[in-house]
Amino acid sequence: MAPIYDTDLEKERWIKAQWENYELWEQIEAKLRRRKRIWIATTVFIALLIFSIPVVIERKAKWLGQVTLRDLAREINSIKVAASLEHSAFRISFDESGQLNYQLSYRIDRMKSCGEPGASGEFVRSGSLDGGTGAERLVFLDMKRAEEMNLPGILNEFCYDPTLGSESALKGNELAAFAFIPANDLTGRRSDRVSLLFLNGESAEISVH
């Protein structure tokens, strides 16, 4: 059996210590690399979040408009069904006073025919659409303001007859639509964020934009 010298033990301890130090540094470097990746990912996420805020603000009104148009489409479909079942014309109308209609309130009347003035109808019910709140809230765009913004075919009211169909189509109007616009855009007459619900043809088929 070969003798074990102190130098051999020292060398073995030194090698062991070297490996321990090496493993320790490996662990430290792994932690540093992981922390660096986390910081990079966090920085990228924050940057993307900051850059996306203007886009979200820009598109918020359009998203809200889609919800509002969906609710209006439901009301229009309901009066078309009622017209067919009750064999009467029905009209849905928004405020024509020229004031900003922040509540997006409307009324529905039963008519003998779509040719009658709105005041001669029988009141059925009223309601309002959700136009949101804050700077991006929607307002009803009436015919007068729409003409000033060069938007043709915008309606204040829509009448549907179970026999003749859409009043707008009977009048020969190529375009017929309800429009809603962010309140801030109305002042600057900005039209790219207008939400439109089109009523196409005699059957008043609905499409949104």
MIDOSE-1310 file (N, C-alpha, C; in nm, 2 decimals, decimal comma, always signed):
residues 209
mapi	+0,09/-0,12/+0,00/+0,00/+0,00/+0,00/+0,09/+0,12/+0,00; +0,06/+0,21/-0,10/+0,15/+0,33/-0,11/+0,11/+0,43/+0,00; +0,21/+0,50/+0,05/+0,19/+0,60/+0,16/+0,12/+0,72/+0,10; +0,03/+0,78/+0,19/-0,04/+0,91/+0,15/+0,04/+1,02/+0,21
ydtd	+0,08/+1,11/+0,12/+0,16/+1,23/+0,17/+0,06/+1,35/+0,19; +0,11/+1,44/+0,27/+0,03/+1,56/+0,30/+0,01/+1,64/+0,17; +0,11/+1,64/+0,08/+0,10/+1,71/-0,04/-0,01/+1,66/-0,13; -0,02/+1,53/-0,13/-0,13/+1,47/-0,20/-0,27/+1,51/-0,15
leke	-0,28/+1,51/-0,02/-0,41/+1,56/+0,04/-0,44/+1,70/+0,01; -0,33/+1,78/+0,01/-0,35/+1,92/-0,02/-0,39/+1,94/-0,16; -0,33/+1,86/-0,25/-0,37/+1,87/-0,39/-0,51/+1,83/-0,41; -0,55/+1,73/-0,35/-0,69/+1,68/-0,36/-0,79/+1,78/-0,31
rwik	-0,75/+1,84/-0,19/-0,84/+1,94/-0,14/-0,85/+2,06/-0,23; -0,74/+2,10/-0,29/-0,73/+2,21/-0,38/-0,82/+2,19/-0,51; -0,80/+2,07/-0,56/-0,89/+2,03/-0,68/-1,04/+2,03/-0,64; -1,07/+1,98/-0,53/-1,21/+1,98/-0,48/-1,26/+2,12/-0,46
aqwe	-1,18/+2,21/-0,41/-1,22/+2,34/-0,39/-1,24/+2,42/-0,52; -1,15/+2,38/-0,62/-1,16/+2,44/-0,75/-1,30/+2,40/-0,81; -1,33/+2,27/-0,80/-1,46/+2,23/-0,86/-1,58/+2,29/-0,79; -1,57/+2,31/-0,66/-1,68/+2,37/-0,58/-1,69/+2,52/-0,63
nyel	-1,58/+2,59/-0,64/-1,58/+2,73/-0,69/-1,64/+2,74/-0,83; -1,60/+2,64/-0,91/-1,65/+2,64/-1,05/-1,80/+2,62/-1,06; -1,85/+2,52/-0,98/-1,99/+2,50/-0,97/-2,07/+2,62/-0,91; -2,00/+2,68/-0,81/-2,07/+2,80/-0,76/-2,08/+2,91/-0,86
weqi	-1,97/+2,94/-0,94/-1,97/+3,04/-1,04/-2,07/+3,00/-1,15; -2,08/+2,87/-1,18/-2,18/+2,83/-1,28/-2,32/+2,87/-1,23; -2,35/+2,84/-1,10/-2,48/+2,88/-1,05/-2,51/+3,03/-1,05; -2,40/+3,10/-1,02/-2,42/+3,25/-1,01/-2,44/+3,30/-1,16
eakl	-2,36/+3,25/-1,25/-2,38/+3,29/-1,39/-2,52/+3,25/-1,44; -2,57/+3,14/-1,41/-2,70/+3,09/-1,45/-2,81/+3,19/-1,39; -2,79/+3,23/-1,27/-2,89/+3,32/-1,21/-2,88/+3,46/-1,28; -2,76/+3,50/-1,31/-2,74/+3,63/-1,37/-2,80/+3,63/-1,51
rrrk	-2,78/+3,51/-1,59/-2,84/+3,50/-1,72/-2,99/+3,50/-1,71; -3,05/+3,43/-1,61/-3,19/+3,42/-1,59/-3,25/+3,56/-1,56; -3,18/+3,63/-1,47/-3,22/+3,76/-1,43/-3,22/+3,86/-1,55; -3,11/+3,84/-1,63/-3,10/+3,93/-1,75/-3,22/+3,90/-1,85
riwi	-3,25/+3,78/-1,87/-3,36/+3,74/-1,96/-3,49/+3,80/-1,91; -3,51/+3,79/-1,77/-3,63/+3,85/-1,71/-3,64/+4,00/-1,74; -3,53/+4,07/-1,72/-3,53/+4,21/-1,74/-3,55/+4,25/-1,88; -3,49/+4,17/-1,98/-3,52/+4,20/-2,12/-3,66/+4,17/-2,15
attv	-3,72/+4,06/-2,10/-3,86/+4,03/-2,13/-3,95/+4,14/-2,07; -3,92/+4,18/-1,95/-4,00/+4,28/-1,89/-4,00/+4,41/-1,96; -3,87/+4,45/-2,01/-3,86/+4,57/-2,08/-3,93/+4,57/-2,21; -3,92/+4,46/-2,28/-4,00/+4,44/-2,41/-4,15/+4,45/-2,39
fial	-4,20/+4,38/-2,28/-4,34/+4,39/-2,25/-4,39/+4,53/-2,22; -4,31/+4,60/-2,14/-4,35/+4,74/-2,10/-4,35/+4,83/-2,23; -4,25/+4,81/-2,31/-4,24/+4,89/-2,44/-4,36/+4,86/-2,53; -4,39/+4,73/-2,54/-4,51/+4,70/-2,62/-4,64/+4,75/-2,56
lifs	-4,64/+4,75/-2,43/-4,76/+4,80/-2,36/-4,78/+4,95/-2,39; -4,66/+5,02/-2,37/-4,67/+5,17/-2,39/-4,71/+5,20/-2,54; -4,65/+5,13/-2,63/-4,68/+5,16/-2,77/-4,82/+5,12/-2,81; -4,88/+5,02/-2,74/-5,01/+4,98/-2,77/-5,12/+5,07/-2,72
ipvv	-5,09/+5,15/-2,62/-5,19/+5,24/-2,55/-5,25/+5,33/-2,65; -5,18/+5,40/-2,74/-5,24/+5,49/-2,84/-5,33/+5,41/-2,93; -5,29/+5,29/-2,97/-5,37/+5,20/-3,06/-5,51/+5,17/-2,99; -5,50/+5,13/-2,86/-5,62/+5,09/-2,79/-5,71/+5,21/-2,78
ierk	-5,65/+5,33/-2,75/-5,74/+5,45/-2,74/-5,80/+5,48/-2,87; -5,72/+5,46/-2,98/-5,77/+5,49/-3,11/-5,88/+5,40/-3,15; -5,87/+5,27/-3,11/-5,97/+5,18/-3,16/-6,09/+5,16/-3,06; -6,07/+5,21/-2,94/-6,18/+5,19/-2,84/-6,31/+5,24/-2,89
akwl	-6,32/+5,35/-2,95/-6,45/+5,41/-3,00/-6,51/+5,31/-3,10; -6,42/+5,26/-3,19/-6,47/+5,17/-3,29/-6,53/+5,04/-3,23; -6,46/+4,99/-3,13/-6,51/+4,87/-3,06/-6,64/+4,90/-2,99; -6,65/+5,01/-2,93/-6,77/+5,05/-2,86/-6,88/+5,07/-2,97
gqvt	-6,84/+5,12/-3,08/-6,94/+5,14/-3,19/-7,00/+5,00/-3,24; -6,91/+4,90/-3,24/-6,96/+4,77/-3,28/-7,07/+4,71/-3,18; -7,04/+4,74/-3,06/-7,14/+4,69/-2,95/-7,27/+4,77/-2,97; -7,26/+4,90/-2,99/-7,38/+4,99/-3,01/-7,46/+4,95/-3,13
lrdl	-7,39/+4,92/-3,24/-7,45/+4,88/-3,37/-7,52/+4,74/-3,35; -7,46/+4,65/-3,27/-7,52/+4,52/-3,25/-7,65/+4,54/-3,18; -7,66/+4,63/-3,07/-7,78/+4,65/-3,00/-7,89/+4,72/-3,09; -7,85/+4,81/-3,17/-7,94/+4,87/-3,26/-7,99/+4,77/-3,37
arei	-7,91/+4,69/-3,42/-7,95/+4,59/-3,51/-8,06/+4,50/-3,45; -8,04/+4,46/-3,32/-8,14/+4,38/-3,25/-8,27/+4,45/-3,25; -8,27/+4,58/-3,22/-8,40/+4,66/-3,21/-8,46/+4,66/-3,35; -8,38/+4,69/-3,46/-8,44/+4,69/-3,59/-8,50/+4,56/-3,63
nsik	-8,43/+4,45/-3,60/-8,48/+4,32/-3,63/-8,61/+4,29/-3,56; -8,62/+4,35/-3,44/-8,74/+4,32/-3,36/-8,86/+4,39/-3,42; -8,84/+4,52/-3,47/-8,96/+4,59/-3,53/-8,99/+4,52/-3,67; -8,90/+4,46/-3,74/-8,93/+4,39/-3,86/-9,01/+4,27/-3,83
vaas	-8,98/+4,20/-3,73/-9,06/+4,08/-3,69/-9,20/+4,13/-3,64; -9,20/+4,23/-3,56/-9,33/+4,28/-3,51/-9,42/+4,33/-3,63; -9,36/+4,39/-3,73/-9,44/+4,44/-3,85/-9,50/+4,32/-3,92; -9,42/+4,21/-3,93/-9,47/+4,09/-4,00/-9,58/+4,03/-3,92
lehs	-9,57/+4,02/-3,79/-9,67/+3,95/-3,71/-9,80/+4,03/-3,69; -9,78/+4,17/-3,68/-9,90/+4,25/-3,65/-9,95/+4,32/-3,77; -9,89/+4,30/-3,89/-9,93/+4,36/-4,01/-9,95/+4,51/-4,00; -9,85/+4,57/-3,94/-9,85/+4,72/-3,92/-9,71/+4,76/-3,95
afri	-9,70/+4,89/-3,99/-9,57/+4,95/-4,01/-9,51/+4,99/-3,87; -9,38/+4,99/-3,86/-9,32/+5,03/-3,73/-9,20/+5,12/-3,77; -9,19/+5,23/-3,68/-9,08/+5,32/-3,71/-9,00/+5,33/-3,58; -8,86/+5,33/-3,60/-8,77/+5,36/-3,49/-8,70/+5,50/-3,52
sfde	-8,70/+5,59/-3,42/-8,65/+5,72/-3,45/-8,56/+5,77/-3,33; -8,46/+5,85/-3,37/-8,37/+5,91/-3,27/-8,40/+6,06/-3,26; -8,35/+6,12/-3,16/-8,37/+6,26/-3,14/-8,33/+6,35/-3,26; -8,42/+6,43/-3,31/-8,39/+6,52/-3,42/-8,38/+6,66/-3,38
sgql	-8,36/+6,69/-3,25/-8,36/+6,83/-3,20/-8,24/+6,90/-3,24; -8,14/+6,83/-3,28/-8,01/+6,89/-3,32/-7,91/+6,90/-3,20; -7,96/+6,86/-3,08/-7,87/+6,86/-2,96/-7,80/+6,72/-2,96; -7,68/+6,72/-2,89/-7,61/+6,60/-2,88/-7,69/+6,50/-2,80
nyql	-7,71/+6,38/-2,86/-7,79/+6,28/-2,79/-7,70/+6,18/-2,71; -7,66/+6,23/-2,59/-7,56/+6,15/-2,52/-7,61/+6,01/-2,47; -7,74/+6,01/-2,45/-7,80/+5,88/-2,41/-7,83/+5,79/-2,52; -7,82/+5,83/-2,64/-7,86/+5,75/-2,76/-8,00/+5,70/-2,75
syri	-8,09/+5,78/-2,70/-8,22/+5,74/-2,68/-8,30/+5,73/-2,81; -8,40/+5,64/-2,81/-8,48/+5,62/-2,93/-8,62/+5,59/-2,89; -8,72/+5,59/-2,98/-8,85/+5,55/-2,96/-8,90/+5,47/-3,07; -9,00/+5,38/-3,05/-9,06/+5,30/-3,15/-9,21/+5,33/-3,15
drmk	-9,26/+5,35/-3,27/-9,40/+5,38/-3,29/-9,46/+5,28/-3,39; -9,59/+5,25/-3,37/-9,66/+5,17/-3,46/-9,74/+5,26/-3,56; -9,73/+5,24/-3,69/-9,78/+5,33/-3,79/-9,88/+5,26/-3,87; -9,98/+5,33/-3,93/-10,07/+5,28/-4,03/-9,99/+5,25/-4,16
scge	-9,90/+5,34/-4,19/-9,81/+5,33/-4,30/-9,69/+5,41/-4,28; -9,58/+5,38/-4,35/-9,46/+5,45/-4,34/-9,47/+5,60/-4,39; -9,57/+5,63/-4,47/-9,59/+5,76/-4,52/-9,64/+5,86/-4,42; -9,69/+5,81/-4,31/-9,74/+5,90/-4,21/-9,63/+5,98/-4,13
pgas	-9,66/+6,10/-4,09/-9,56/+6,17/-4,00/-9,54/+6,09/-3,87; -9,42/+6,11/-3,81/-9,39/+6,03/-3,69/-9,49/+6,06/-3,58; -9,54/+6,18/-3,57/-9,62/+6,22/-3,46/-9,76/+6,15/-3,46; -9,80/+6,10/-3,58/-9,93/+6,04/-3,59/-9,93/+5,89/-3,55
gefv	-9,81/+5,83/-3,51/-9,81/+5,69/-3,48/-9,85/+5,67/-3,33; -9,86/+5,54/-3,30/-9,90/+5,49/-3,17/-9,77/+5,45/-3,10; -9,74/+5,52/-2,99/-9,62/+5,49/-2,92/-9,61/+5,35/-2,86; -9,50/+5,28/-2,89/-9,49/+5,14/-2,84/-9,39/+5,13/-2,72
rsgs	-9,28/+5,18/-2,74/-9,18/+5,18/-2,63/-9,06/+5,27/-2,67; -8,98/+5,30/-2,57/-8,86/+5,38/-2,59/-8,74/+5,31/-2,52; -8,62/+5,35/-2,55/-8,51/+5,29/-2,49/-8,38/+5,37/-2,52; -8,27/+5,32/-2,49/-8,14/+5,39/-2,52/-8,03/+5,28/-2,54
ldgg	-7,94/+5,32/-2,62/-7,82/+5,24/-2,65/-7,71/+5,28/-2,56; -7,62/+5,19/-2,53/-7,50/+5,22/-2,45/-7,39/+5,28/-2,54; -7,37/+5,41/-2,51/-7,27/+5,48/-2,59/-7,14/+5,50/-2,51; -7,13/+5,44/-2,40/-7,01/+5,45/-2,32/-7,00/+5,58/-2,24
tgae	-6,88/+5,60/-2,18/-6,86/+5,73/-2,10/-6,72/+5,78/-2,13; -6,70/+5,90/-2,08/-6,57/+5,96/-2,10/-6,55/+6,02/-2,24; -6,42/+6,05/-2,27/-6,39/+6,12/-2,39/-6,43/+6,05/-2,52; -6,43/+5,91/-2,51/-6,46/+5,83/-2,63/-6,61/+5,80/-2,64
rlvf	-6,70/+5,85/-2,56/-6,84/+5,81/-2,57/-6,90/+5,85/-2,71; -6,99/+5,77/-2,75/-7,06/+5,79/-2,88/-7,18/+5,88/-2,87; -7,20/+5,96/-2,97/-7,32/+6,04/-2,98/-7,39/+6,00/-3,12; -7,52/+6,03/-3,13/-7,59/+6,00/-3,25/-7,56/+6,11/-3,35
ldmk	-7,52/+6,06/-3,47/-7,49/+6,16/-3,58/-7,62/+6,18/-3,66; -7,68/+6,29/-3,65/-7,80/+6,32/-3,73/-7,78/+6,36/-3,87; -7,88/+6,37/-3,95/-7,87/+6,40/-4,09/-7,80/+6,53/-4,12; -7,83/+6,63/-4,04/-7,78/+6,76/-4,07/-7,62/+6,76/-4,05
raee	-7,58/+6,71/-3,94/-7,43/+6,70/-3,92/-7,37/+6,61/-4,01; -7,43/+6,50/-4,05/-7,37/+6,41/-4,15/-7,35/+6,48/-4,28; -7,45/+6,56/-4,32/-7,43/+6,63/-4,45/-7,32/+6,73/-4,44; -7,30/+6,79/-4,33/-7,19/+6,89/-4,31/-7,05/+6,81/-4,32
mnlp	-7,05/+6,68/-4,29/-6,93/+6,60/-4,29/-6,92/+6,52/-4,42; -7,01/+6,55/-4,52/-7,01/+6,48/-4,65/-7,03/+6,33/-4,63; -7,13/+6,30/-4,54/-7,17/+6,16/-4,53/-7,31/+6,14/-4,57; -7,33/+6,09/-4,69/-7,47/+6,08/-4,74/-7,55/+5,96/-4,69
giln	-7,68/+5,97/-4,69/-7,76/+5,86/-4,66/-7,78/+5,83/-4,51; -7,74/+5,92/-4,43/-7,76/+5,90/-4,28/-7,90/+5,93/-4,24; -7,96/+5,84/-4,16/-8,10/+5,85/-4,12/-8,11/+5,90/-3,98; -8,22/+5,97/-3,95/-8,27/+6,00/-3,82/-8,37/+5,90/-3,77
efcy	-8,44/+5,84/-3,87/-8,54/+5,74/-3,84/-8,55/+5,63/-3,95; -8,61/+5,52/-3,91/-8,63/+5,41/-4,01/-8,76/+5,35/-3,99; -8,84/+5,34/-4,10/-8,97/+5,28/-4,10/-8,97/+5,15/-4,18; -9,04/+5,05/-4,13/-9,05/+4,92/-4,21/-9,20/+4,88/-4,22
dptl	-9,24/+4,86/-4,34/-9,37/+4,82/-4,37/-9,37/+4,67/-4,41; -9,46/+4,59/-4,35/-9,45/+4,44/-4,38/-9,48/+4,40/-4,52; -9,55/+4,49/-4,59/-9,58/+4,46/-4,74/-9,48/+4,53/-4,83; -9,45/+4,65/-4,80/-9,36/+4,73/-4,89/-9,22/+4,73/-4,86
gses	-9,19/+4,70/-4,73/-9,05/+4,69/-4,69/-9,00/+4,82/-4,64; -8,87/+4,85/-4,66/-8,80/+4,97/-4,61/-8,85/+5,09/-4,68; -8,88/+5,19/-4,60/-8,92/+5,32/-4,65/-8,81/+5,39/-4,73; -8,69/+5,38/-4,68/-8,58/+5,44/-4,75/-8,56/+5,38/-4,89
alkg	-8,57/+5,25/-4,90/-8,56/+5,19/-5,04/-8,67/+5,23/-5,13; -8,79/+5,24/-5,07/-8,91/+5,29/-5,15/-8,89/+5,43/-5,21; -8,82/+5,51/-5,13/-8,79/+5,65/-5,18/-8,67/+5,65/-5,28; -8,61/+5,54/-5,30/-8,51/+5,53/-5,40/-8,37/+5,57/-5,35
nela	-8,35/+5,57/-5,22/-8,23/+5,61/-5,16/-8,13/+5,49/-5,18; -8,01/+5,52/-5,24/-7,91/+5,42/-5,26/-7,84/+5,38/-5,13; -7,83/+5,48/-5,04/-7,77/+5,45/-4,91/-7,86/+5,49/-4,80; -7,87/+5,40/-4,70/-7,95/+5,43/-4,58/-7,87/+5,37/-4,46
afaf	-7,84/+5,45/-4,36/-7,76/+5,40/-4,25/-7,78/+5,49/-4,13; -7,78/+5,43/-4,01/-7,77/+5,50/-3,88/-7,62/+5,52/-3,85; -7,58/+5,63/-3,79/-7,44/+5,66/-3,76/-7,42/+5,71/-3,62; -7,31/+5,66/-3,56/-7,27/+5,71/-3,43/-7,12/+5,75/-3,44
ipan	-7,09/+5,85/-3,36/-6,95/+5,91/-3,37/-6,90/+5,95/-3,23; -6,77/+5,93/-3,20/-6,72/+5,98/-3,08/-6,74/+6,13/-3,06; -6,78/+6,17/-2,94/-6,81/+6,31/-2,92/-6,70/+6,40/-2,96; -6,58/+6,36/-2,93/-6,46/+6,45/-2,96/-6,44/+6,46/-3,11
dltg	-6,48/+6,36/-3,19/-6,46/+6,36/-3,33/-6,56/+6,45/-3,40; -6,67/+6,47/-3,33/-6,78/+6,55/-3,39/-6,74/+6,70/-3,40; -6,66/+6,75/-3,30/-6,62/+6,89/-3,31/-6,52/+6,91/-3,42; -6,43/+6,81/-3,44/-6,33/+6,83/-3,55/-6,38/+6,77/-3,68
rrsd	-6,50/+6,72/-3,68/-6,56/+6,66/-3,80/-6,47/+6,55/-3,86; -6,42/+6,47/-3,77/-6,34/+6,36/-3,81/-6,43/+6,24/-3,84; -6,42/+6,18/-3,95/-6,52/+6,08/-3,99/-6,46/+5,94/-4,00; -6,34/+5,92/-3,97/-6,28/+5,78/-3,99/-6,32/+5,69/-3,88
rvsl	-6,37/+5,74/-3,77/-6,42/+5,65/-3,66/-6,57/+5,64/-3,65; -6,64/+5,69/-3,75/-6,79/+5,68/-3,75/-6,83/+5,53/-3,76; -6,92/+5,49/-3,67/-6,98/+5,36/-3,68/-7,11/+5,36/-3,75; -7,12/+5,28/-3,86/-7,24/+5,28/-3,95/-7,31/+5,15/-3,95
lfln	-7,44/+5,16/-3,94/-7,53/+5,04/-3,96/-7,61/+5,06/-4,08; -7,58/+4,99/-4,19/-7,65/+5,00/-4,32/-7,77/+4,92/-4,32; -7,87/+4,97/-4,39/-8,00/+4,90/-4,41/-8,02/+4,89/-4,56; -7,99/+4,77/-4,62/-7,98/+4,75/-4,76/-8,11/+4,69/-4,82
gesa	-8,15/+4,76/-4,92/-8,27/+4,70/-5,00/-8,40/+4,71/-4,93; -8,50/+4,66/-5,00/-8,64/+4,67/-4,95/-8,66/+4,59/-4,82; -8,58/+4,48/-4,81/-8,59/+4,40/-4,69/-8,50/+4,45/-4,57; -8,43/+4,56/-4,59/-8,35/+4,62/-4,49/-8,25/+4,53/-4,43
eisv	-8,18/+4,46/-4,51/-8,07/+4,37/-4,46/-7,96/+4,45/-4,40; -7,92/+4,40/-4,28/-7,83/+4,48/-4,20/-7,68/+4,44/-4,22; -7,60/+4,55/-4,24/-7,46/+4,53/-4,24/-7,39/+4,64/-4,16; -7,28/+4,62/-4,10/-7,22/+4,72/-4,02/-7,08/+4,75/-4,07
h	-7,04/+4,87/-4,04/-6,90/+4,92/-4,08/-6,85/+5,01/-3,97
